Amino acid sequence: MQTRQLGHTDIQLTPIGLGCWQFSDGKALTGAYWPKLGQELTNDIVKATLDGGVNWFDTAEAYGWGASEAGLAKALQQEGATTVRIATKWFPPLRFASSITKTIHKRLQFLDGYPIDLHQIHAPYGSFSSRKRQLDAMAELVQQGHIRAIGVSNYNAAQLKQAYKHLEKKGIPLASNQIQYNLLQRQADHNGTIQMAKELGISIIAYSPLAQGLLTGKFHADPSLIKQRVGPRKRMSAFSAKGLQKSAPVVEVLQRIAAAKGVEPSQVALRWLLQVHGDTILAIPGATKVRHAQNNAQTQDFQLTEEEMSALHQITQA
């Protein structure tokens, strides 16, 4: 099993993890983005992920307010999985930092015996407490043995450096920054976020690595599929006729490379992520079908050539 070190921690993760937002069971606002999968399908997706050699799962408090964590735990128990790694997140909006320590028992309760390897602050905004106070609360959880490592999400370069320096004073490394990053959304390459992570030894966890499914090419091939999507994503500008036209050249390059290698365009897009910045990046594609999970895992089994990486770089340069 290939693994990458999570920041400066002793946690080893496979390059691909499974994003578990889709296990929200239709609950709360976040659950409205996905159809209800049901526990049986959730079990099958998790099984395919484990069978594919993936060793970690990324969930969150806000994904159905515990529904995703609970559904994931049940699926892992079904498989008798004992050596997996779990990442979850605390949701800041309209809350004080004290809720991090007050709600940790809920996270552990929903995960039903599975420990939290990485606990992340879901966003750098919306809390009634400062980011430093939130980090202090997370550090307290580390010191009490409730979690192993601390991560953040959606932090820019300056916020990332500040968080790292604050935890460094406590002797605790900031392990990761989870950001939206893919071939169509490469802002982090240009605003210093990824460069800062490299300088500090912080892992980047790429969410939406397939740009909400755009990089699969299926919506370009059949735009009528967009109307069938559950939730507000079908109204995003990227899925409009103009948006599809804009991303079409990238999809065409993905399809050309995929055909030559005998893989799927989505797998090429994920493989690019795993190579573009070496071991710095981990990716967490989701899966609503078993074949999605299988394809995700197989991304770890091949390489892109320098010429293929260059072609993707040139077509996506902002």
C-alpha positions in Angstrom: 0.0 0.0 0.0 1.4 3.4 -1.0 1.1 6.0 1.7 2.0 9.6 2.3 2.8 11.3 5.6 0.2 13.6 6.9 2.1 16.9 7.5 4.7 16.4 10.2 2.6 13.8 12.0 3.2 10.1 12.2 -0.1 9.4 10.4 0.3 7.6 7.0 -2.5 8.0 4.5 -3.1 6.6 1.0 -2.9 9.3 -1.7 -6.6 8.8 -2.3 -9.2 8.9 0.5 -12.9 8.8 0.3 -14.9 12.0 0.7 -18.1 11.1 2.7 -20.3 14.2 2.2 -22.6 12.0 0.1 -23.4 9.9 3.2 -25.4 12.7 4.7 -28.7 10.8 4.2 -30.4 13.8 2.9 -30.3 15.5 6.3 -29.8 19.3 6.9 -28.8 21.8 4.2 -25.7 19.9 3.3 -27.6 16.7 2.7 -29.7 18.3 0.1 -26.8 18.2 -2.3 -27.0 14.4 -2.7 -29.7 11.8 -3.1 -30.2 9.5 -0.1 -28.0 6.5 -0.7 -29.2 4.2 2.0 -27.0 2.1 4.3 -26.7 -0.8 2.0 -25.2 1.2 -0.9 -23.0 3.1 1.6 -21.7 -0.3 2.8 -21.0 -1.3 -0.8 -19.1 1.9 -1.5 -17.0 1.7 1.6 -16.2 -2.0 0.8 -15.1 -1.1 -2.7 -13.0 1.6 -1.3 -11.3 -0.7 1.2 -10.9 -3.4 -1.4 -9.1 -0.9 -3.6 -6.4 -0.3 -1.0 -7.7 3.1 0.4 -7.1 3.5 4.1 -8.8 6.7 5.1 -12.2 8.5 5.0 -13.0 12.2 5.3 -16.3 13.1 6.9 -17.7 16.1 8.9 -20.1 17.1 11.6 -22.0 19.2 9.0 -22.6 16.3 6.7 -26.1 15.6 8.0 -25.1 16.6 11.5 -23.7 13.2 12.3 -25.4 11.2 9.6 -22.3 10.8 7.5 -20.1 9.8 10.5 -22.7 7.3 11.7 -23.2 5.8 8.2 -19.5 5.5 7.6 -19.0 3.8 11.0 -21.7 1.2 10.3 -20.2 0.4 6.9 -16.7 0.0 8.4 -18.1 -2.2 11.1 -19.8 -4.3 8.4 -16.4 -4.9 6.9 -14.6 -5.5 10.2 -12.2 -2.7 9.3 -9.8 -2.0 12.2 -6.9 -0.1 10.8 -8.5 2.7 8.9 -7.9 6.4 9.5 -10.8 8.8 10.0 -10.8 12.6 9.4 -13.8 14.7 10.5 -14.5 18.4 11.0 -16.0 21.0 13.3 -18.4 23.5 11.8 -17.6 27.1 13.0 -20.6 29.3 11.9 -22.5 31.0 14.8 -20.6 29.0 17.4 -18.0 29.6 20.1 -14.7 27.8 20.1 -15.8 26.0 23.3 -18.2 23.9 21.3 -15.2 22.1 19.9 -14.5 20.5 23.2 -18.2 20.3 24.2 -19.1 18.4 21.0 -16.2 16.0 20.7 -18.2 13.3 22.5 -20.8 13.5 19.8 -18.2 13.0 17.0 -16.9 10.0 18.8 -20.4 8.7 19.6 -21.4 8.9 15.9 -18.2 7.2 14.9 -19.0 4.4 17.3 -15.6 3.4 18.5 -13.5 4.6 15.5 -10.9 7.1 16.7 -10.5 10.5 15.2 -7.1 10.7 13.5 -7.6 14.2 12.1 -10.0 16.8 13.3 -10.4 19.9 11.1 -11.8 23.4 11.5 -14.2 23.4 8.6 -13.8 27.1 7.6 -11.9 30.3 8.8 -15.0 32.3 9.2 -18.4 32.5 10.9 -17.4 31.7 14.5 -18.0 33.9 17.5 -14.4 33.1 18.6 -11.1 33.9 17.0 -9.2 31.3 15.0 -6.5 31.2 17.7 -9.1 30.2 20.3 -10.4 27.5 18.0 -6.9 26.2 17.6 -6.4 26.3 21.4 -9.5 24.1 21.7 -8.3 21.7 19.1 -4.9 21.5 20.9 -6.7 20.7 24.1 -8.3 17.7 22.4 -4.9 16.5 21.2 -3.5 16.8 24.7 -6.4 14.9 26.2 -6.0 12.1 23.6 -9.4 12.6 21.9 -7.8 13.3 18.5 -4.4 12.6 17.0 -3.9 15.6 14.7 -5.3 19.0 13.8 -6.2 20.3 10.4 -7.9 23.3 8.9 -10.0 23.9 5.8 -10.3 26.7 3.3 -7.5 28.7 4.9 -5.5 31.1 2.7 -1.7 31.4 2.8 -1.6 34.1 5.6 -4.2 32.3 7.7 -2.3 29.0 7.3 1.0 30.5 8.4 -0.7 32.1 11.4 -2.3 28.8 12.4 0.9 26.9 12.0 2.9 29.4 14.2 0.2 29.4 16.9 0.2 25.6 17.2 4.0 25.4 16.9 4.2 27.3 20.3 2.3 24.4 21.8 4.6 21.8 20.2 1.7 20.6 18.0 2.1 20.5 14.2 -0.7 21.8 11.9 -1.2 18.7 9.8 -3.3 19.8 6.9 -5.3 22.4 5.0 -8.4 21.1 3.0 -9.1 23.2 0.0 -11.0 23.1 -3.3 -8.4 22.2 -5.8 -8.7 20.5 -9.2 -7.8 21.1 -12.9 -10.5 23.7 -13.3 -9.9 25.5 -10.0 -6.2 26.1 -9.5 -6.4 29.4 -7.6 -4.3 27.8 -4.8 -1.4 27.6 -7.3 -1.5 31.4 -7.8 -2.4 32.9 -4.4 0.4 31.3 -2.4 -1.7 28.7 -0.5 0.1 25.6 -1.8 3.5 27.2 -1.7 3.0 28.1 1.9 1.9 24.6 2.7 5.0 23.2 1.1 7.3 25.6 3.0 5.7 24.6 6.3 5.3 20.9 5.6 1.5 20.9 5.7 -0.5 18.5 3.6 -3.0 19.8 1.2 -6.3 17.7 1.1 -8.0 18.5 -2.2 -11.8 18.4 -2.0 -14.0 18.5 -5.1 -11.1 17.0 -7.0 -13.3 16.3 -10.0 -15.0 19.8 -10.0 -18.4 18.4 -8.9 -18.2 15.8 -11.7 -17.4 18.1 -14.5 -14.0 16.5 -15.1 -15.6 13.1 -15.8 -16.9 14.5 -19.1 -20.4 13.0 -18.6 -22.1 16.4 -18.5 -20.4 17.6 -21.7 -21.4 14.4 -23.5 -25.0 14.7 -22.2 -26.0 18.1 -20.7 -29.5 16.7 -20.0 -27.9 14.9 -17.0 -27.5 18.2 -15.3 -31.3 18.6 -14.8 -31.4 15.2 -13.1 -28.9 16.3 -10.4 -30.2 16.6 -6.8 -29.7 20.0 -5.0 -28.5 23.4 -6.0 -25.3 22.4 -7.9 -27.2 22.1 -11.2 -27.7 25.8 -11.1 -24.0 26.6 -10.8 -22.6 28.6 -13.6 -20.0 25.9 -14.4 -22.9 23.7 -15.5 -24.5 26.2 -17.8 -24.0 26.0 -21.5 -21.4 28.7 -21.3 -19.7 27.0 -18.4 -19.5 23.6 -20.2 -18.1 25.3 -23.3 -15.4 26.9 -21.2 -14.3 23.6 -19.6 -14.6 21.5 -22.7 -11.0 21.9 -23.9 -9.8 20.5 -20.5 -12.1 17.5 -20.8 -11.0 16.8 -24.3 -7.3 16.6 -23.2 -8.4 14.3 -20.3 -10.3 12.1 -22.7 -7.4 11.9 -25.1 -4.9 10.9 -22.4 -7.4 8.4 -20.8 -8.0 6.7 -24.1 -4.3 6.2 -24.7 -3.8 4.8 -21.2 -7.0 2.7 -21.1 -8.4 4.5 -18.0 -11.2 6.9 -17.3 -10.9 10.7 -17.7 -11.8 11.1 -14.0 -8.8 8.9 -13.2 -6.5 11.0 -15.2 -7.8 14.2 -13.4 -7.2 12.6 -10.0 -3.8 11.2 -11.0 -2.7 14.8 -12.1 -3.6 15.9 -8.5 -1.4 13.2 -7.0 1.6 14.1 -9.1 1.5 17.9 -9.6 3.0 18.7 -6.2 4.6 15.4 -5.2 3.5 14.1 -1.8 2.0 17.4 -0.7 -1.5 16.6 -2.0 -4.0 14.0 -0.9 -7.3 13.8 -2.7 -10.8 12.9 -1.4 -13.1 12.2 -4.3 -16.6 11.1 -3.3 -18.6 8.2 -4.7 -22.3 7.6 -5.1 -21.8 4.3 -7.0 -19.6 1.4 -6.4 -17.8 1.9 -9.7 -16.9 5.4 -8.7 -15.2 4.1 -5.6 -13.4 1.5 -7.7 -12.2 4.0 -10.2 -11.0 6.4 -7.4 -8.9 3.7 -5.8 -7.4 2.5 -9.1 -6.0 6.0 -9.6 -3.2 5.0 -7.3 -2.1 2.2 -9.7 -0.7 4.2 -12.7 1.4 7.3 -13.5 1.2 10.1 -16.0 4.2 10.9 -18.1 5.9 14.3 -18.1 4.3 15.0 -21.5 0.8 14.2 -20.2 1.4 16.4 -17.1 2.6 19.2 -19.3 -0.4 19.0 -21.6 -2.7 19.3 -18.6 -0.7 22.1 -17.1 -0.8 24.1 -20.3 -4.6 23.7 -20.9 -5.4 24.8 -17.3 -3.0 27.6 -16.7 -5.0 30.6 -15.4 
